[in-house]
Amino acid sequence: MKRLSIVMLTLAVAATTGVPAWAGVDAASVFDQLKSLEGTWTGTPEGKGEEAEAEARAKPHAVHEFEVSAGGTVVMETMAPGSDHEMINMYHLDGEDLLLTHYCAGGNQPRMRLDREASSAGDLVFAFDGGTNLDPAVDEHIHSARIRILEDGGLDSIWFAQASGEAAGEMAFRLTRAEAEN
């Protein structure tokens, strides 16, 4: 009887939400969370791996700007705006999926898809899903990302690099919303 109750509850959730209860987070809800990040965020970078550690030491202050654009259908994140190392991340829905394209200062554009099963509300996991100007078996590129929307109002933005088909480092940004200028 208990098993039947669990099955019935699962079916009821699926019927009322339109999303199977076992599918993890809903991409549209996650996209709304990303929209809520609109504004300027500042913080400190931390690197793991030789190159990432050197980059974090060279740039002890991080700025990320989030902007909702294209009639609310895209969230654009600019990392290090105005610098020589400026990069853009574009988030948008594609049917039931949420895609992220990272326009890297390295000249490649890895694409990632929200891993709905590995994600939870406030902990968003993006997995590699192809890209342009890169051979993932050889070239160094951002291979996955994780965004954590923290209960204290902060944000962790973590980027995982890969080269020659293996992990090559990680760059994490602990960010807080910048005070609005009057």
C-alpha positions as CSV (number, residue, x, y, z in Angstrom):
1,M,0.0,0.0,0.0
2,K,2.8,2.4,0.9
3,R,4.5,1.8,-2.5
4,L,1.2,2.5,-4.3
5,S,0.9,5.8,-2.4
6,I,4.3,6.8,-3.5
7,V,3.6,6.0,-7.2
8,M,0.3,7.9,-7.0
9,L,2.0,10.9,-5.5
10,T,4.6,10.8,-8.2
11,L,2.0,10.7,-10.9
12,A,0.0,13.5,-9.3
13,V,3.1,15.7,-9.3
14,A,3.8,14.9,-12.9
15,A,0.2,15.6,-13.9
16,T,-0.1,19.0,-12.1
17,T,3.3,20.3,-13.2
18,G,3.7,18.9,-16.6
19,V,7.2,17.7,-15.7
20,P,8.0,14.2,-14.6
21,A,8.7,14.2,-10.8
22,W,12.0,12.2,-11.5
23,A,13.3,14.8,-14.0
24,G,15.1,17.0,-11.5
25,V,14.7,20.8,-11.8
26,D,12.5,22.5,-14.4
27,A,14.6,24.5,-16.9
28,A,12.0,27.4,-17.1
29,S,12.2,27.8,-13.3
30,V,16.0,27.8,-13.4
31,F,15.9,30.4,-16.2
32,D,13.7,32.6,-14.0
33,Q,16.3,32.3,-11.2
34,L,19.0,33.4,-13.6
35,K,16.9,36.4,-14.6
36,S,16.7,37.4,-10.9
37,L,20.5,37.8,-10.9
38,E,20.2,40.9,-13.2
39,G,22.7,43.5,-12.0
40,T,26.4,43.8,-11.1
41,W,28.1,41.3,-8.9
42,T,31.6,41.6,-7.4
43,G,33.9,39.3,-5.5
44,T,37.1,37.3,-5.5
45,P,38.3,34.6,-7.8
46,E,40.0,31.4,-6.6
47,G,41.8,29.1,-9.0
48,K,42.7,25.4,-8.9
49,G,45.4,24.3,-11.3
50,E,48.6,26.2,-12.2
51,E,47.1,28.5,-14.8
52,A,43.9,29.2,-12.9
53,E,45.8,30.0,-9.7
54,A,48.1,32.5,-11.6
55,E,45.0,34.1,-13.1
56,A,43.3,34.5,-9.7
57,R,46.5,36.1,-8.3
58,A,46.7,38.5,-11.2
59,K,43.0,39.6,-10.9
60,P,42.1,39.6,-7.2
61,H,38.8,41.4,-7.9
62,A,36.0,40.0,-10.1
63,V,33.1,41.7,-11.7
64,H,30.2,39.8,-13.3
65,E,27.2,41.7,-14.9
66,F,23.9,40.0,-15.6
67,E,21.5,41.5,-18.1
68,V,18.1,40.2,-19.3
69,S,17.8,40.9,-23.0
70,A,15.9,40.0,-26.2
71,G,12.4,40.5,-24.7
72,G,13.3,38.4,-21.6
73,T,14.4,35.3,-23.6
74,V,18.2,35.6,-22.9
75,V,20.3,36.2,-19.9
76,M,23.7,37.6,-20.8
77,E,26.5,37.4,-18.2
78,T,29.6,39.5,-18.8
79,M,32.7,38.4,-16.9
80,A,35.4,41.0,-16.3
81,P,33.6,43.7,-18.4
82,G,35.9,46.1,-20.3
83,S,39.0,44.1,-19.6
84,D,41.3,42.2,-22.0
85,H,39.9,39.0,-20.5
86,E,36.2,39.9,-20.9
87,M,34.0,36.8,-21.6
88,I,30.3,36.5,-22.2
89,N,27.9,33.7,-21.1
90,M,24.5,33.5,-22.8
91,Y,21.7,31.5,-21.2
92,H,18.5,30.7,-23.0
93,L,15.7,28.1,-23.1
94,D,15.5,25.5,-25.9
95,G,12.3,23.7,-25.4
96,E,12.5,21.8,-22.1
97,D,16.3,22.5,-21.9
98,L,18.4,25.4,-20.7
99,L,21.5,26.1,-22.7
100,L,24.6,28.1,-21.8
101,T,27.1,29.2,-24.4
102,H,30.5,30.5,-23.0
103,Y,32.1,33.0,-25.4
104,C,35.7,32.6,-24.2
105,A,38.6,35.0,-24.5
106,G,40.5,32.0,-25.7
107,G,38.5,32.2,-29.0
108,N,36.3,29.1,-28.5
109,Q,32.6,28.8,-27.7
110,P,31.7,25.7,-25.6
111,R,28.1,25.0,-25.2
112,M,26.6,23.5,-22.1
113,R,23.2,22.1,-21.2
114,L,21.6,22.2,-17.7
115,D,21.9,18.8,-16.2
116,R,18.4,18.8,-14.7
117,E,19.0,15.6,-12.7
118,A,22.3,16.8,-11.1
119,S,20.9,20.2,-10.4
120,S,18.6,21.4,-7.6
121,A,17.0,24.7,-6.8
122,G,19.9,27.1,-6.3
123,D,22.6,24.6,-7.4
124,L,22.7,24.6,-11.2
125,V,25.0,22.2,-13.0
126,F,25.8,22.6,-16.7
127,A,27.4,19.8,-18.7
128,F,29.4,20.0,-21.9
129,D,27.2,19.7,-25.0
130,G,29.6,20.6,-27.9
131,G,30.8,23.9,-29.1
132,T,32.6,25.8,-31.9
133,N,36.3,26.5,-32.6
134,L,37.4,23.6,-30.4
135,D,38.2,19.9,-30.4
136,P,37.2,18.7,-26.9
137,A,39.6,15.8,-27.1
138,V,42.6,18.2,-27.7
139,D,41.9,21.9,-27.0
140,E,41.7,23.6,-23.7
141,H,38.2,24.9,-23.0
142,I,35.6,25.4,-20.3
143,H,33.9,22.0,-20.1
144,S,31.3,22.5,-17.4
145,A,30.0,25.0,-15.0
146,R,28.2,25.2,-11.7
147,I,26.2,28.2,-10.4
148,R,25.1,28.2,-6.7
149,I,22.6,30.8,-5.6
150,L,23.3,31.0,-1.9
151,E,20.8,31.5,0.9
152,D,22.8,34.6,2.2
153,G,22.2,36.3,-1.2
154,G,25.6,35.5,-2.6
155,L,26.5,33.6,-5.7
156,D,29.2,31.1,-6.5
157,S,30.2,30.8,-10.1
158,I,32.5,27.9,-10.8
159,W,34.0,27.0,-14.2
160,F,35.8,23.7,-15.0
161,A,38.4,23.6,-17.7
162,Q,39.5,20.6,-19.7
163,A,42.5,20.0,-22.0
164,S,43.5,16.9,-24.0
165,G,40.3,15.3,-22.7
166,E,41.2,15.6,-19.0
167,A,40.5,18.1,-16.2
168,A,42.8,21.1,-16.5
169,G,41.7,23.4,-13.7
170,E,38.9,25.3,-12.1
171,M,38.1,28.9,-11.5
172,A,35.6,29.8,-8.8
173,F,34.1,33.3,-8.1
174,R,32.5,34.1,-4.8
175,L,30.2,37.0,-5.6
176,T,27.9,39.4,-3.9
177,R,25.5,41.9,-5.4
178,A,27.0,45.3,-5.8
179,E,25.3,48.2,-4.1
180,A,23.2,50.2,-6.6
181,E,24.6,53.7,-7.3
182,N,22.2,56.6,-6.7
